[in-house]
Amino acid sequence: KYVHDCFVRNDTMWAAHINDGVVSVVDVTDKTDADNPAKTLAQFSTPLDFSHNTWLSDDSRYLFTTDEKPSSHLTCYDVSDLNNITETDRTQVNPGSNTIIHNTHFLNNYCITSYYTYGITIHDVLRKNNLVEVGNFDCSPGFTGDGFHGAWGVWPYLPSGTIIIIDFET
């Protein structure tokens, strides 16, 4: 399967298969045999069947995903038991606007996420069953609704605490 994006921690890969709408959890201990179907530890669908991005919490118990489609969600899954992966919550910015989510990253119980036409958001995800937007910044306010304008990516891991936004127009 085509892997659009993935997150790897130690010897486990969390692969977003955008065309198949699923996330696969793959044992990549042997890098030369990672495409062997027997190495797939678990697989599950995301809300809009267009899995774009995954990011794991620091304790490896929760996975956050995005589906790159209009009216998409930031979704949280309890992945502590790969035989019983369960969705704990999902949240949508500006409901009814067709805003498209792109990439999310986990940092200190926050998800920092890029959205086309909406900019970036910061969600408090301490309570995994209640994801709450606590901040946002729109770097291209001239664009609204669906479409591929505005924030394409965000990177919150600089030692300075600075967050970098990658934007199409500005």
MOFENNOR-V249814 format. One record per residue. N is the residue number from 1. RES is the residue in one small letter. PSI is psi in whole degrees, -180 to 180 (NA if undefined). Layout:
BEGIN
N & RES & PSI
N & RES & PSI
END
This chain:
BEGIN
1 & k & 146
2 & y & 127
3 & v & 114
4 & h & -40
5 & d & 155
6 & c & 163
7 & f & 130
8 & v & 130
9 & r & 125
10 & n & -119
11 & d & 27
12 & t & 131
13 & m & 134
14 & w & 99
15 & a & 128
16 & a & 114
17 & h & 88
18 & i & -42
19 & n & -23
20 & d & -12
21 & g & 24
22 & v & 162
23 & v & 132
24 & s & 141
25 & v & 118
26 & v & 134
27 & d & 115
28 & v & 30
29 & t & -48
30 & d & 100
31 & k & -24
32 & t & -10
33 & d & 19
34 & a & -23
35 & d & 5
36 & n & 122
37 & p & -27
38 & a & -17
39 & k & -9
40 & t & 117
41 & l & -28
42 & a & 162
43 & q & 141
44 & f & 156
45 & s & 154
46 & t & 166
47 & p & -41
48 & l & 15
49 & d & 41
50 & f & 57
51 & s & 117
52 & h & -41
53 & n & 148
54 & t & 151
55 & w & 134
56 & l & 144
57 & s & 161
58 & d & -32
59 & d & 2
60 & s & 17
61 & r & -21
62 & y & 142
63 & l & 136
64 & f & 136
65 & t & 161
66 & t & 149
67 & d & 118
68 & e & 72
69 & k & 159
70 & p & 145
71 & s & 39
72 & s & 173
73 & h & 155
74 & l & 123
75 & t & 141
76 & c & 137
77 & y & 140
78 & d & 115
79 & v & 20
80 & s & -25
81 & d & 105
82 & l & -13
83 & n & -5
84 & n & 62
85 & i & 128
86 & t & 141
87 & e & 132
88 & t & -32
89 & d & 161
90 & r & 150
91 & t & 151
92 & q & 133
93 & v & 145
94 & n & 60
95 & p & 140
96 & g & -5
97 & s & -8
98 & n & 19
99 & t & 139
100 & i & 123
101 & i & 152
102 & h & -79
103 & n & 145
104 & t & 153
105 & h & 144
106 & f & 132
107 & l & 115
108 & n & 48
109 & n & 27
110 & y & 146
111 & c & 126
112 & i & 121
113 & t & 140
114 & s & 143
115 & y & 135
116 & y & 141
117 & t & 1
118 & y & -17
119 & g & -135
120 & i & 157
121 & t & 157
122 & i & 120
123 & h & 132
124 & d & 118
125 & v & 23
126 & l & -47
127 & r & 105
128 & k & -12
129 & n & 12
130 & n & 78
131 & l & 125
132 & v & 125
133 & e & 124
134 & v & -5
135 & g & 156
136 & n & 161
137 & f & 123
138 & d & 112
139 & c & -9
140 & s & 69
141 & p & -9
142 & g & -5
143 & f & 138
144 & t & 167
145 & g & -151
146 & d & 172
147 & g & 163
148 & f & 69
149 & h & 163
150 & g & -143
151 & a & 124
152 & w & -35
153 & g & 166
154 & v & 144
155 & w & 111
156 & p & 19
157 & y & 21
158 & l & 144
159 & p & -28
160 & s & -17
161 & g & -4
162 & t & 139
163 & i & 128
164 & i & 131
165 & i & 129
166 & i & 120
167 & d & 141
168 & f & -45
169 & e & -41
170 & t & NA
END
